[in-house]
Amino acid sequence: MSTFIPPTFHDSMGFRRMRSAASAVSKSLQRAPAVVSFKFWAAPQTLAVISLLSAVVCLASVATIAVLAVRVVSHNTQPAGAGSVSDTRAWLSPVSIALKSEPLRPDGKPRIDITLNYVNVGREPARGVVVDMRSGTVPQDLSSATLNAVFAGDNTTCDSLITPDKGGMVFPSSIAPRSYSQTDVMANQEMIEARQGVLVVQACMKYQTAGGAIHTTKVCEYVEPEMDKPLDQRRMRACADGNDAN
């Protein structure tokens, strides 16, 4: 005897299959625009442009960070106010030292006139400017090697200088030098003429900057032993010591 299967069972299974198929088609249709949009957005040309823009933005960010880091390090390694003060303060700088023979003294000793020319290469006036110089003869073996390193000893010309609250002023200028002159006795002329020593001039410029800070510029130069030339035509050269500024 055969088993009877109600037709409602078959109908129910068919209906479910149709609904599942319809749902699958609906979901496929819903995904279709996104797939098309994705394929359009992911075109090779578009990806290349986006990659290039991303690289440029990344490099710009790295460069900005590097610049900021350098500025921070530079700022932290400088003393407070160092940049603004050193850029604007007065700076007295020597230009030249000139020598000239003067008539002999009544006792027959030779005299020399010494002139120090200097300028203010800073950006504010130097106040309370005082200058001192001295000359002397330093024993020296005048070979070419020693002439490149003439040591005159400690330059103490600044020690006795007192900078007053009010005094001479030197305004900023790089072309109009100021001068300070004095007349000295040429010591040990015989040693110089015999090329056993050199004539040395040491000088100091002491001055104030804004706020009352005191600064000094020390100079030391010697005369080359060019005995075939008059004293005022001989060249001056820097000593190996005695030159300083603050």
C-alpha positions as CSV (number, residue, x, y, z in Angstrom):
1,M,0.0,0.0,0.0
2,S,1.5,3.4,-1.0
3,T,1.9,6.3,1.4
4,F,0.0,9.4,0.6
5,I,2.0,12.7,0.8
6,P,-0.2,15.8,1.1
7,P,0.3,18.3,-1.7
8,T,0.7,21.1,0.8
9,F,4.1,19.8,1.7
10,H,5.4,20.1,-1.9
11,D,3.8,23.5,-2.2
12,S,5.5,24.7,1.0
13,M,8.9,23.5,-0.2
14,G,8.5,25.1,-3.6
15,F,7.4,28.4,-2.0
16,R,10.5,28.5,0.2
17,R,12.8,27.8,-2.7
18,M,11.2,30.6,-4.7
19,R,11.6,33.0,-1.8
20,S,15.2,32.0,-1.3
21,A,15.9,32.6,-5.0
22,A,14.2,35.9,-5.0
23,S,16.1,37.0,-1.9
24,A,19.4,36.0,-3.6
25,V,18.5,38.0,-6.7
26,S,17.6,41.0,-4.5
27,K,20.8,40.9,-2.6
28,S,22.8,40.6,-5.9
29,L,21.0,43.6,-7.2
30,Q,21.8,45.6,-4.1
31,R,25.5,44.7,-4.3
32,A,25.8,45.5,-8.0
33,P,26.1,49.3,-7.7
34,A,28.7,49.0,-5.0
35,V,30.8,46.6,-7.1
36,V,30.5,49.0,-10.1
37,S,31.4,52.0,-7.9
38,F,34.4,50.2,-6.4
39,K,35.7,49.2,-9.8
40,F,35.4,52.8,-11.0
41,W,37.1,54.2,-7.9
42,A,39.9,51.7,-8.1
43,A,40.9,52.6,-11.7
44,P,44.7,52.6,-12.2
45,Q,44.9,56.3,-13.0
46,T,43.0,57.2,-9.9
47,L,45.1,55.0,-7.7
48,A,48.3,56.6,-9.1
49,V,47.1,60.1,-8.4
50,I,46.1,59.2,-4.8
51,S,49.4,57.5,-4.2
52,L,51.3,60.5,-5.4
53,L,49.3,62.9,-3.3
54,S,49.8,60.7,-0.2
55,A,53.6,60.6,-0.8
56,V,53.7,64.5,-1.1
57,V,51.7,65.0,2.1
58,C,53.9,62.5,3.9
59,L,57.1,64.2,2.8
60,A,55.8,67.6,3.7
61,S,54.9,66.4,7.2
62,V,58.3,64.9,7.7
63,A,60.0,68.1,6.5
64,T,57.9,70.2,8.9
65,I,58.7,68.0,11.8
66,A,62.4,68.1,11.0
67,V,62.4,71.9,10.8
68,L,60.6,72.2,14.1
69,A,63.0,69.8,15.8
70,V,66.1,71.8,14.5
71,R,64.5,75.0,15.8
72,V,63.8,73.5,19.2
73,V,67.3,72.2,19.6
74,S,68.9,75.5,18.5
75,H,66.7,77.4,20.9
76,N,67.6,75.1,23.8
77,T,71.3,75.2,23.2
78,Q,71.6,79.1,23.1
79,P,71.7,81.1,26.3
80,A,68.7,83.2,27.0
81,G,68.8,86.3,24.9
82,A,72.0,85.4,23.2
83,G,70.7,85.8,19.7
84,S,69.1,89.2,20.2
85,V,72.0,90.7,22.2
86,S,74.9,89.5,20.0
87,D,73.0,90.6,16.8
88,T,72.4,94.2,18.0
89,R,75.2,95.1,20.5
90,A,78.2,97.3,19.8
91,W,81.5,95.6,18.7
92,L,84.7,97.6,18.6
93,S,87.1,96.1,16.0
94,P,90.7,97.1,15.2
95,V,91.3,98.2,11.6
96,S,95.1,98.9,11.6
97,I,98.1,100.1,13.7
98,A,100.2,102.7,12.0
99,L,103.8,103.7,13.0
100,K,105.7,106.9,12.2
101,S,109.1,108.0,13.2
102,E,109.2,111.3,15.1
103,P,112.2,113.7,15.8
104,L,114.6,112.6,18.4
105,R,114.1,113.6,22.0
106,P,116.5,116.2,23.5
107,D,118.4,113.3,25.1
108,G,118.8,111.7,21.6
109,K,116.4,108.8,22.1
110,P,114.3,107.9,19.1
111,R,110.5,108.5,19.2
112,I,107.7,106.8,17.4
113,D,104.1,107.9,16.9
114,I,101.6,105.0,17.2
115,T,98.0,105.3,15.8
116,L,95.3,102.7,16.4
117,N,92.4,102.8,14.0
118,Y,89.2,101.1,14.9
119,V,85.5,100.9,14.0
120,N,82.2,99.9,15.6
121,V,81.0,97.0,13.5
122,G,77.9,96.5,15.8
123,R,74.5,98.0,15.6
124,E,74.4,100.3,18.6
125,P,76.7,103.0,19.9
126,A,79.6,102.0,22.1
127,R,79.6,104.1,25.3
128,G,82.3,105.1,27.7
129,V,85.1,104.2,25.2
130,V,88.6,104.3,26.6
131,V,91.8,103.1,24.8
132,D,95.3,102.4,26.0
133,M,98.5,101.3,24.1
134,R,102.1,100.4,24.8
135,S,105.1,99.4,22.7
136,G,108.2,97.4,23.4
137,T,110.9,95.2,22.0
138,V,110.6,91.4,22.2
139,P,113.8,89.4,21.7
140,Q,113.3,87.2,18.7
141,D,115.3,84.8,16.5
142,L,114.2,86.3,13.2
143,S,113.8,83.2,11.1
144,S,110.8,82.7,8.9
145,A,109.4,80.1,11.2
146,T,109.5,82.3,14.3
147,L,108.1,85.3,12.4
148,N,104.9,83.2,12.0
149,A,104.6,82.8,15.7
150,V,105.8,85.8,17.7
151,F,104.7,85.6,21.3
152,A,104.6,89.0,23.1
153,G,103.4,87.8,26.4
154,D,100.2,88.7,28.3
155,N,98.3,91.7,27.0
156,T,97.5,93.6,30.2
157,T,96.6,96.9,28.7
158,C,93.0,96.5,29.7
159,D,93.8,96.1,33.4
160,S,94.3,99.7,34.3
161,L,91.4,101.1,32.2
162,I,88.3,102.3,33.9
163,T,85.2,102.7,31.8
164,P,83.2,105.8,33.1
165,D,79.4,105.9,33.1
166,K,79.7,108.9,30.7
167,G,82.5,109.2,28.2
168,G,83.4,108.8,24.5
169,M,80.9,107.3,22.1
170,V,81.6,105.4,18.9
171,F,78.7,105.1,16.6
172,P,78.2,102.1,14.2
173,S,80.2,102.5,11.0
174,S,82.3,100.1,8.9
175,I,84.0,102.8,6.8
176,A,84.8,105.8,9.1
177,P,87.4,104.6,11.6
178,R,88.1,106.3,14.9
179,S,91.8,106.9,15.9
180,Y,93.8,106.9,19.1
181,S,97.4,108.0,19.0
182,Q,100.3,108.3,21.4
183,T,104.1,108.9,21.2
184,D,106.5,106.4,22.7
185,V,110.2,106.1,23.0
186,M,111.4,103.3,20.7
187,A,113.0,100.9,23.1
188,N,116.0,98.8,22.2
189,Q,116.4,100.3,18.7
190,E,119.8,98.7,18.4
191,M,118.3,95.2,19.0
192,I,115.7,95.9,16.3
193,E,118.2,97.2,13.8
194,A,120.4,94.2,14.4
195,R,117.4,91.9,13.7
196,Q,117.6,90.4,17.2
197,G,114.1,91.5,18.2
198,V,110.9,92.9,17.0
199,L,108.9,96.0,17.9
200,V,105.5,95.0,19.4
201,V,102.4,97.1,20.0
202,Q,99.7,96.0,22.4
203,A,96.4,97.9,22.8
204,C,93.0,97.6,24.5
205,M,89.6,99.2,23.8
206,K,87.2,99.1,26.7
207,Y,83.6,100.2,26.4
208,Q,80.0,99.8,27.5
209,T,77.0,98.4,25.6
210,A,73.3,99.0,26.3
211,G,72.4,98.0,29.9
212,G,75.9,98.8,31.2
213,A,77.7,95.6,30.2
214,I,81.5,96.2,29.9
215,H,83.4,94.7,27.0
216,T,87.0,94.7,25.8
217,T,88.9,94.2,22.6
218,K,92.6,93.4,22.9
219,V,95.1,93.8,20.0
220,C,98.7,92.7,19.6
221,E,100.8,93.4,16.5
222,Y,104.5,93.5,15.6
223,V,106.5,95.2,13.0
224,E,108.2,93.0,10.3
225,P,112.0,93.5,10.3
226,E,112.1,95.1,6.9
227,M,115.2,97.2,7.5
228,D,115.3,98.4,3.9
229,K,112.1,100.4,4.4
230,P,111.2,103.4,6.5
231,L,109.4,102.5,9.7
232,D,106.0,103.8,8.5
233,Q,106.2,101.5,5.4
234,R,106.9,98.3,7.2
235,R,104.1,95.8,7.5
236,M,102.3,94.9,10.7
237,R,101.4,91.4,11.6
238,A,99.3,89.8,14.3
239,C,101.0,88.3,17.3
240,A,100.5,84.7,18.3
241,D,98.9,85.8,21.5
242,G,97.4,88.9,23.1
243,N,94.4,89.2,20.7
244,D,90.9,88.7,22.2
245,A,87.4,90.2,22.4
246,N,84.3,89.7,24.4
